[in-house]
Amino acid sequence: MKDRPLKLTLKTLLIKLVVSFHMAALLFLVFGWLSPKALLPFHIVAIPVVVLHWWFNQNQCILTQIQHKLEGRPKSTNSEGAFIRQLFLKIGWRCSDRWLLFTTYGVLLLSGSISGLRLALF
């Protein structure tokens, strides 16, 4: 069996970069409270900025929209929480839109609160 050479187009590279940046941003938003104290103010500000962005963009992330555009997906697939939903599906979790939004906003509220406490108390 002949191995196919790896075909990495500019479009594929851009999709991988967007997904990687999206994952890094998600990890920072969720676990930023574990950051060094110098990064906590940035974490505390980043959370409401992202939440406001979602609210003004119908609970959709611009990074998900960019990824879907690069992949050639129709706009109708840009559902609320699409990136996080795909992560959950990869580990076998299926959830309703309401549960996904409640959990996402709840985790961000908790994460930002912990950062605020760390900054204020320590």
Contacts in CASP RR format, 6 or more apart in sequence:
PFRMAT RR
TARGET T0000
AUTHOR 0000-0000-0000
METHOD contacts of the structure
MODEL  1
MKDRPLKLTLKTLLIKLVVSFHMAALLFLVFGWLSPKALLPFHIVAIPVV
VLHWWFNQNQCILTQIQHKLEGRPKSTNSEGAFIRQLFLKIGWRCSDRWL
LFTTYGVLLLSGSISGLRLALF
11 70 0 8 1.000
14 70 0 8 1.000
15 67 0 8 1.000
15 70 0 8 1.000
15 71 0 8 1.000
18 63 0 8 1.000
18 66 0 8 1.000
18 67 0 8 1.000
18 70 0 8 1.000
19 67 0 8 1.000
21 63 0 8 1.000
22 61 0 8 1.000
22 63 0 8 1.000
22 64 0 8 1.000
22 67 0 8 1.000
22 83 0 8 1.000
25 50 0 8 1.000
25 63 0 8 1.000
26 83 0 8 1.000
26 84 0 8 1.000
28 35 0 8 1.000
28 43 0 8 1.000
28 46 0 8 1.000
29 43 0 8 1.000
29 46 0 8 1.000
29 47 0 8 1.000
29 50 0 8 1.000
29 108 0 8 1.000
29 111 0 8 1.000
30 107 0 8 1.000
30 108 0 8 1.000
30 111 0 8 1.000
31 111 0 8 1.000
32 39 0 8 1.000
32 40 0 8 1.000
32 43 0 8 1.000
32 111 0 8 1.000
32 115 0 8 1.000
33 40 0 8 1.000
33 43 0 8 1.000
33 111 0 8 1.000
33 112 0 8 1.000
33 114 0 8 1.000
33 115 0 8 1.000
33 116 0 8 1.000
33 118 0 8 1.000
35 43 0 8 1.000
35 115 0 8 1.000
37 118 0 8 1.000
37 119 0 8 1.000
37 122 0 8 1.000
40 115 0 8 1.000
40 116 0 8 1.000
40 118 0 8 1.000
40 119 0 8 1.000
41 119 0 8 1.000
43 111 0 8 1.000
43 112 0 8 1.000
43 115 0 8 1.000
44 112 0 8 1.000
44 115 0 8 1.000
44 116 0 8 1.000
44 119 0 8 1.000
47 108 0 8 1.000
47 109 0 8 1.000
47 111 0 8 1.000
47 112 0 8 1.000
50 61 0 8 1.000
50 108 0 8 1.000
51 105 0 8 1.000
51 108 0 8 1.000
53 61 0 8 1.000
53 62 0 8 1.000
54 60 0 8 1.000
54 61 0 8 1.000
57 65 0 8 1.000
58 80 0 8 1.000
59 80 0 8 1.000
59 81 0 8 1.000
59 101 0 8 1.000
60 78 0 8 1.000
60 79 0 8 1.000
60 80 0 8 1.000
60 81 0 8 1.000
60 82 0 8 1.000
61 81 0 8 1.000
61 82 0 8 1.000
61 83 0 8 1.000
63 83 0 8 1.000
64 78 0 8 1.000
64 81 0 8 1.000
64 82 0 8 1.000
64 83 0 8 1.000
65 78 0 8 1.000
67 83 0 8 1.000
68 75 0 8 1.000
68 77 0 8 1.000
68 78 0 8 1.000
68 82 0 8 1.000
79 85 0 8 1.000
79 97 0 8 1.000
80 97 0 8 1.000
80 100 0 8 1.000
80 101 0 8 1.000
81 100 0 8 1.000
81 101 0 8 1.000
81 104 0 8 1.000
84 100 0 8 1.000
84 104 0 8 1.000
85 95 0 8 1.000
85 100 0 8 1.000
88 94 0 8 1.000
88 95 0 8 1.000
88 100 0 8 1.000
95 103 0 8 1.000
END
